[in-house]
C-alpha cells in the first residue's frame, strides 16, 4: 500500500522531505547534463536533473517504484506547477512564517538523522543557512500546491461501505504484512513565562548590549558566553548568508537587521524566540552576514508545575469521560503541529500510524504501561525544537505484526481508500484544468501513459 503508483500522487509532504534530502545526496550524485523538459505557464519549468534526482531519492527511500518512475515524477511535478498556478489565480496563500517553520522542521529532521548540524553541513558542503535559502522558494511552491490541493480535496470522503469495497478488491495474496504499530496522541501545554523572568531576560540582554556599545566588549565573545541560540552560539553568534526575502527570518528580526550599517548594533528586539541584539557584519543588497545574541526568558519549576497541574485537570476530564481527546486537543493543546493532526503524533510523512521500532525512545518506554484508551500522567519532555514543555500522552491503538485486515487496520485501509478516491478526483480536476494552462512537454515523455491529459494540452499549444 506504500508503493509509488503511476496514478497521481498526493503526498506532497513526502515530496518536500525528499527535497532537502537532495541537498545532502548532491555531494555524491553525479550531476547530469541538464535541460528543460517541461514548462507550465510563463515561468514554471521542470529540469531533467529535477526528475533524475527525485527518482534517485525515491529509490534511496526504499519505496517500490513503477516500471516508469520518470513518468510518475514528471506527473507529480506537472501537477504541482498547475496547482501553484491555480493557487495564484484563486489567491490561495502561504505565509513566510509557515515556510520558515517547514524549513526548520526539515532541518531538525536531518540533524536528527545525521547526528549533528555540523555533519549535515559537512555532507552537503553548505551551511544550514545556505540550505534553507536554496530550498526556500521550492518549499513555498510545494506548500502552495499542497494548500491548493486541500481546497480541491477537503470535501472528498469515504463511507464504511466504500472502505469495505476497496478492501474486497485487494487480492488476498497481495495483502501487506504490517510490523507492530502504534497510534499515540499528545496534549501539550507550554509553561507560561513569569513576568518577573521576562523582565529579567530583557534586563540581561540590555546589560550585554551596554557592555558592547559603551564598554567596548567584543560582540563575538559575548555571544559565545551568553547567547541561548545553539545554532550560532559556538560561532560567536554568526549567521551567514541570511536573506530578507522569502521569509527566512521572523519579521521583527529581519526589519531590525536590515536597518543596520556594517558594524552597527541594533536596539533590543523581541521575537517569539526571546530577546535579541544584532550586529551587521557585512551586507550586499538583500543578503547579509550578521551576528546576534539571543536571551530566552527562563522557565522555573513553578512555571512547569503550573502547566503540569493544568494537564492533570485535563487528564481527569478525559478519564471521567467529560471530554473527548479531540475536544481536549482543540481546547487546551498549545502544540500547533499536533493540532493539525487532531493531536496525533505524526511521522515525517504526516502519517499517524507509527512503527514501534521507529518510535522516539521516550514514547517507546510507555508501551509497557499504557494500553489502548489510556492516558499517561502529565510529564515534562523535550520537543523537536529542543525546548522543554509538558504533555500527557494518549494511547489510541497498538497492534502486533500481522497481515492487513479490516479489524486491526481499518484506519490504514480507510486511508488507502480515501487516497484512491482523492487520486481519481485529482485526475478529473487535471482533465478539466490542464487545457486552461500553457503546458509544453519534452517529446521523450510522450510515451508516458499517465501524462495523456498533459500531452493533449501540450499538443494544443
N, C-alpha and C positions, 0 to 999 in steps of 0.2 A: 504493500500500500504506500510505500515511500519512494517508489521509483520515479525517475524523471520521464513522465509520459509525453508523447508527442502532442497531446492536447494542450490548450492554453494553460500555462502555469500561473497561479495567482498568489504564490507565496513570495511576495517581494521583499519581505523582511529577510528571508534566507538569502535572496539575491544580494541584498545590500550588505549582508555579512560577508559574502564572498568577495565583495568589492575590496574591503580592507585586507582580506587575505592575499589579494593580488599584490598588495604593497610589499609584503614580505616574500611572496613567491617570486617577485620580479627580480630578485637578485640571483636566482638560479635558472629561471626560464630564459631561453634564447629569444631575443627579440625578432619577430617575423618581419618580413618586408611588408610595409603597411599600405593600405589603400582604403578608400571609401567604398563600402559595399551596400549602403542604404542611406537614403535621405528622406526625412519626413518634414513637411513644411518647408520653410525657407532656410532654417539654420540647424536643424537637429540631424546629426549624422551618426552613422554606425561604422566603426572601423573594423577591418579584418582582424586586427590584433585584439579588439574587444571580444569578438566571437571566439577566437582561439584561446585566449586566456580564461574566459568564462568556462569553456568546455574543459580545459585542464583543471580548473578549480573544482568543477563538478566531479571530475574523476578522483581528485585527491580527497573530496568529501566522502567518497565511498558510496555514492548513490548509483543505482542501476540505470545505465544510460540506454536510450533507444538506439536503433540502428543508424539514425541520422541526428546526432546530438547538435551538430551545427545548425540544422533546421530548427530544432527546439529553441536554441538560444536566440537565433535570429527572430523567431516568433515572439519570444519574451521581450526582446529589445524593441521591436517594432510596436508592440502593444504598449510598452512603457512610454515611448515617444508620443504615440497618439493620445494616451491618457494625459500626459503633461500638456499637450496642445489643447485638449478638451478642458483641462483644469483652467487654463488661461482664458478660454472662451467663457467659462462659467464662473470665473472669479473665485475659484477654489484656491485657498492659500495655505502655506506652511510658514510659520514664523521662524525668524533667525534663531530664537531661543530653542525651538524644537529641533532644528537642525543641529545646533551645538550639543544639545543633550544626547541626540542619537550618536554623534561622533564620539562623545565622551564615553558612552556605554560600550561602543565597539572597541575603543582604545583600551578600556579596562578589561574587556574580554580577552584581547590579545596579550595584554600584560599578564593576566592570569594564566593564559595558555603557555606562554614562554618564560614566565617566572619573574620578569622584571622589565621596567621601562627601557633600561639600557640594552637588554637582549633584543627587544623589538627594534630599537634604533640600529643596533648592530646588524641584524638580519636584513633590514630594509635599506640600510645606508642613508637613512633620513631621520631627522629629529621628529619627535611627536608632533610638534607644531607644523612641520612641513607635511607630514602625513595627513593631518587634519585639513590643512589648506588645500592640498592637492585633491582631496576627496570631498570637499565641501559642496561644490556645485552638483556633482554626481549624486551625492547623498540627498541633496534637496530635491533633485529630479525624481529619485526613487520614492521619496516620501510624498511628493506631489502626486505621482502616479498611483501610489497606494491609497492616498486620501480620495482621489477621484474615483478609483475603483470601488472604494467603500460607498460612495454616493450611488453607484450603479447597482451594487450587490447587497446592500444592507437589508433590503426588503426580501431577499431570497431566503426561504426557509424550507425545511424538510419535515414531513409528518412522520409519525412512527410507522405508518403503513409504507411510506416511501423508503424508510430505512430497512424494513424487513424485505421489501422487494429488491433493494440494492444488494443486500446480503445474499439473497437467494440466487443472484446472477453470478456470484463468485464460485467457480468450480471448487469442490471440497478439497481436491489435491493442491489447490493454489492458495488455500488459506494460510496466512503467515503464522509463524511461531513467534510469540512475544516473550521477551525476557520479563523478569519481575519488574513491575512498575508501581508507581505511587502517584496519587494526586494529593497535593498539600497546598493549603492556603495560609495566608497570614493577615493579621490585623496589626498595623504598625501605628504607634503613637510616638512622635518625636518629643523628647523632653523640652519644655519651654525654657528659654534663656531668662534668667532673672534680670530685672532692670539694673540691679547693682553691678552684676558682672558684665553686662553690656556696656555700662558706663566705664567700668574698669578697663575693658578692652580698648575702648576709644581713647582713654587717657594714656594707655600704654603706647599705642601707636603714635599719638601726638608727641609723647616724650621721645620716641625713637626719631621722629621727624625733626624735632627740635635739636637733638644731638647732631644730626647730619647737617642740617641747614645752618644752625647757629654755632656749633662747636667744631664742625669740620670732620665729624666721624665718617668713615668710609661706608657708602651705601651697601656695597657688595658684602662687606664684613658683617654689617648689621643684619642683612638678610639671612646670611648663614647662621647667625646666632638666634634670631628672633622669629623669622618667618614661619608660619604654620602651613605653608604650601609645600607639600612633599615633592611635587613635581619640579619645583625650581629652587628650593632652598639650598640643595647641595651645589648648585651652580651660581650661588650668590644672587638668587632671585632672577636670573636671566631668562627672558622669554624671547627667543629668536624668531624672526620672520612672521610676526603677528600681522594680521590684516584687519582693517576696519570694515572691509566689505564681507558680505556673505554670512554675517552673524557669528564669526569666530569668537568674539568676546561679548560678555554681557554689556548691555548698553552703557551703564554708568562707567564701566572701566574704559570702554572704547572712547567715549566722549572725553574723559579726563586725560587719557594717554595722548590722543592726537591733537590736543591743545598745546602740548609741551614742545619747547625747543630743546635741542641737544644739550644734555647735562641738567636740564631743569627738573625740579621735583614737584609733583602735584600736591595739592592740599589732601587731607584725609578724605577718602570717599567710602561710601557704604554700598556693598552689593549683598546678594543673598548668601555669599560665602563668608562675609565678615567685613573687617575694615582694612583698607589698602592705602599705601602710598606708592607712587610710581615715579621712576626716573627714566627719562628718554635717553637712550644710548645713541641711537642713530635712526634716521628716518629718510625714506625715499618714497615720495608720493603717498600711497595708501598702505605702505608696508613699513614696518619698523622693528627695531630691536629695543626692548625695554627691560629694566629691572623692576621688580616690585617686592613689597613686603606685605604679607597678609597676617593679620592678627584676628583669630576667631574668638568670640566670646566663649569662655569656658562653661562647661556644664558641671554641676555639683551632684553629689549623691542625693541631695534634696530634690533637685530637678528630675533625676531619674526615678526617685521614689514616687514623685507626683504622677509621672507617666505610668509607672507600674501599678499604682493604686487605681488609676483610671481604667487600665486594662483589666484589672481584677474585677472591677464592677461590670465591665463589658462581658467578661467571661461568665460571670454569674447570670447575666441576662441570657446568654447563649445556652448555658447548661439547663436553665429553667424553662427554656423554650419561649421566652418573651420576645425574642427577636431572632431572625434567621442570620446565617453567616453573611449572605449577600447584603442584607439590610445593614448589618453592623459595619461592613466594609464601607458602604456608602456614607454612613452616618459618622463614623469615628476615624477611619484609617487616614493617615497622612502620607501613605506611600502611593505616589501618583502612578508609578509603573504598575503596581499590583491592582490599583483601582481600575485600570484599563482591561484587566483580565478577570474582573469580578473578585479580586483578592487572591486568585490562584497564583502560585509561584510558577513562572514560565521558564522554559529553556531559551537559548539564544535564538531559536527559530520561532519563538512565540507559542510553542506547544506547552500544554499544561499537564500532559501525561509524561512523567519523568521516569527514566530507567533508574532502578535502585542503585546500580553500580556507578552511575554518574552523579549521584546526589552530593551536595555540599556536605562535608563531614558533620557539621553541627546538626543538619537535618537527618542524616543517616543515623545518628545516635538516638534519635527519637523513635525509631522504628520498633525498638524493644518495649517501649512503654505506651505509645499511642496506638489505639485501634481505630478502625474506620468510625467516623462520627464523633470522635473525642477531640478535646481541645487541651493544648499544653497549658501549663501555668505561665503567667507573664515572666518574661526574661529580657535581659539586656543582650544585644547582639551587635555585630559589626556588619553594616550593609555593604553593597558593592562599591560605594564611593569611599569606603574605608572609614566611615563615620559610625559612631556608636548610637544606637537607638533602642527602642523597646518594642516587643511584639508578643503576640500569642499565635501559636501555630495550630491549624485545623487539619486533621487527617480525614480527607474525603474518601479515599479508596486505596486499597493495597491488594495487589494480585501476584500470585506465584507464576513462574514460567508456564506457558500453556499455548495451545493452538487457538487462534482467534475464534470467538463465539459471541453470540448476541448477549448472553447473560453477563459475561465478565467484561466485554469490550464494547458495550453499546455506545459509549461516547466516542470511541475511536471510529467505529463503523458509521455512526451518525455523522461524524466529521468528514469521513471519506465520501459519504453520500452527498453531503452538502457541498463539498468541493467539486464533485462531478456536476451537480446541478448549477453551481456558480460558473463552472467552466463552460457549460452549454449556454448560459445566459451571456457570458462574455463573447462567445463566438457569434451569437445573434447580434450583439452590440457592435462588434467589429464589422460584420457584414453590412450593417446599417451605416456606420460612421466612416469606414475606410474610404469610400468613394468621395467623401467631402474634403479629403486632405490630399495634398500633393505627396505622393509616395513614389520613390524610384528605387528599384532593386537591381543589384548586380545580376547578370544573367546566370551566374553559377548557382544561384538559389532558386531558379525557376523549376527545378526538378523536385522541390520540397512539397510534398502533398499537403502539409499543414499550412502552407502560405498562400493558398489559392486566392483568398479574399484580397490579400495584399498585391498578389501578382496581377489580378484582374484590374485592381485600382491603378497599379503602375502602368499597365498597358494602355490605359485611357489617357495618360498624361502626355 
